[in-house]
Amino acid sequence: MGAPLFASHSHSQNTLIPTGIDGISPARLESEAMRRLDELTPGEEARIQAVRAPARLLRRLFALGIRPGSRVRLLRRAPLGDPLEVRVGESLVALRRREARGVVLEDEG
């Protein structure tokens, strides 16, 4: 079924990195040109391209519906910018800004 979605990056950090998701190289996923969930403005919606997080957080995000292919809408930010409230499907989820930074969005342009 092709390459695994994620591969171990660092034993010390237990960070997972995408391995060429839908033709997007890991280097491009690291690029600042890729839009991330924490960059949406309230009311804006996008489709998730990839999720980059430590294994434990990745499992939690996937269980909440935050996974590649899902649509997500930023509803609001707390007064100091953290946490963010997002809608995924019919669920409302609060994410720390650093967690939302690991959610890479599809280019809809």
Beta strands, then each sheet from edge to edge (+ up, - down):
strand 1: 6-10
strand 2: 15-18
strand 3: 45-51
strand 4: 71-77
strand 5: 84-88
strand 6: 91-95
strand 7: 103-105
sheet 1: 1+ 2-
sheet 2: 6+ 5- 4+ 3- 7+
end
